[in-house]
Amino acid sequence: MFEFLKQLTDPQSIIHYGGLALLLFVVFAETGLLIGFFLPGDSLIFISGMVCATHEEILGLNIFSLIISLSISAVIGNIVGYWFGYKIGPPLFKRRDSLIFKKKYLEITKDFYDKNGGKTLIIGRFLPIIRTFAPILAGVIKIDFKKFMFFNIIGAFCWISLLSGIGFKLGAYYWVQKNIGYIVIFLIFITMIPIFITYKKQKSEKK
């Protein structure tokens, strides 16, 4: 089980062992399931673009088909997250913290909503934790579903096309292939900065 979980958080293992099916599931799970926040969405999409540039036969898709497939998976994931939040509602804010669920994740996401409104569903796609809880919170506060779908589709397409497109363009360079581990760490670090800033601001406001 430990080895499976380790592979599930390693983008290269996901593509190597699971292929397209596991790739689509991970993108869906990160945006549609409460436990999806620990999955490596950004780096996975970036590496999948690289794979299309260097070893297209592994996924069996060209870059355009990959973008469409992953975008659909991301859109469906958000819809599931929305309806989960819609049905569960405010009690989520009263739920006790567990190994997987932390109430502060919802609170950080709510701060993003208060500041950015529906655009959170676009901006949040590029931010770990936010992209998992944004659709859930949209359901909790019962955002109009048509408005939700508008931001959902735009956000999914921008997220997938940008990251996979960059991976596709850079994938042909040997330096990028050789240093993919450092690039993944850099992506994680950059995308976590806004989360950290929001969390620190939230703590200071509470004080």
SULBELNOR-V628844 format. One line per field, one symbol per residue. ss: DSSP state (H for helix, E for strand, C for the rest). Layout:
ss->???
This chain:
ss->CHHHHHHHCCHHHHHHHHHHHHHHHHHHHHHHCHHHHHCCHHHHHHHHHHHHHHCHHHHCCCHHHHHHHHHHHHHHHHHHHHHHHHHHHHHHHHCCCCCCCCHHHHHHHHHHHHHHHHHHHHHHHHCCCHHHHHHHHHHHCCCCHHHHHHHHHHHHHHHHHHHHHHHHHHCCCHHHHHCHHHHHHHHHHHHHHHHHHHHHHHHHHHC
